[in-house]
Amino acid sequence: MKKGIAADAPVRAELADAHALRALRRGAATPEQQQRALDWILTGACDVAGFQWRESARETDFALGRLFVGKQIGRLLTCDLSGLRRQQHVDSQNTTGTSAR
């Protein structure tokens, strides 16, 4: 089990990480800043490479929540885009012509 830093503690970040995230939000990040921001999100904030089970159920749940977000981002970075296009097409056909409830 991971000891020391609580799962809900602020994640360590360097000044360059904050600049990279802010530039990303503005749409002005360099390729290096984009990579740095994504790396901080996945490895820092989401802790995708960490061991999620902790001393308490609350700590474990919190860590697993962070991991879930990272896994969803990772899924979109590596998924088959043609499959997403097909699903979006099917979803849009299922919603056209239906009334709002």
N, C-alpha and C positions, 0 to 999 in steps of 0.2 A: 504494500500500500504506500502511496505517496505521502510523505511526511513534510512538515514545514509550512509551505505556502498553501493557504486555503484556496479552494477552487474559485471562490468569489472575490478573491483579492485582485486589486488592479494589476494588469499585466505589465511587465517591464517593457518600456519602450525608450528608444533613443530619440533625440531631437530629429534625426534624419527620418525616422519612422513617421513622426507627426507631420513633418514637411511633405513626405511622400503621400500620406493619406489625404492631406489637405489639397495637394496638387491634383490628386486623382479625383477628388470631389469636384474641383473646379473644371476638370476636363483638360488640364494643362500639364499633366505629369509626363515626364520624359519616360522612355522605355525602362530605364533603370529604376525610376521612382515607381512605375507601375509594378515591376517585379518585386521591389522591396515592400510595397504596400500589401500586395497579395501574400507574400511570404509572411509578413507580420500577422495578417489576418488569420491565415491557416495555421501557422506554427505557434504564434503567440496567443492571440485571442481565442482561437478554437482548439489549440493544443492537439492537433490531429495525430501527432506522433507520440503523444504521451500515454501514460498508463492511467486510466480513468477511475479505477476503483480506489476509494479513499477510506479513511477511518470511520466515517459516519455515512448513513444512507443519504442525508441531505447533501453532503459534500460530493458523494458519488453521483447523485442525481444532477447536481449543478454541472459537474464536469462532463457528464454524458450529454447534457443539453448543449454545452459548448461544442462538443464533438459532433453532434447531429448537424449543427449549422455548418461546420467545416466539411462534413461529408456531402451535404447538399451542394455546396459551392464546388467541391471536387467533382461531383457527379456531372454538373453542367460543364466543367472544364474538359471532361473526358468522354462525354456521351456521344452517341451516334446522332448527329444533327438531322439526318434524313428521317430518323424515327420520330424526333420531336416535331418535324414538319408534318409528317403524316398524322400524328396525334392531334396537332393543332388544327389540321384540316378536318378531321373527324369531329373534334369538339365544336368547331364553328358550324359544321353542318347540323349537329345535334341541337344547337341553340337558335338557329334561324327559324323563324316562323313560330316560335313558342311565345306565349304571353308571360309577362312578369307576374309573379305571385305575390 
